[in-house]
Amino acid sequence: MIDLRMTPPGTRVVVRHRLDDGRATDALGFLHASNETHCVIATKRGLETIELAAVIAAKKVPPAPEPRVR
């Protein structure tokens, strides 16, 4: 698991975190910002702020593949 506080902004990441109801979900996108308590991920749906205490796992991911031409 990477330390999101030390990861440079612009890094493509996937972050699995716990929701308030106990379920887990993933945020896939680019790290926008982070501090000691939260990180912000720029996803396709917009900016998602995640409390670091709720993070279960986080890792760097490669760039998305290019769309296929049909």
Secondary structure, DSSP 8 states (H G I E B T S, - for coil): ---TTTS-TT-EEEEEEE-TTS-EEEEEEEEEEE-SSEEEEEETTEEEEEEGGGEEEEEE----------
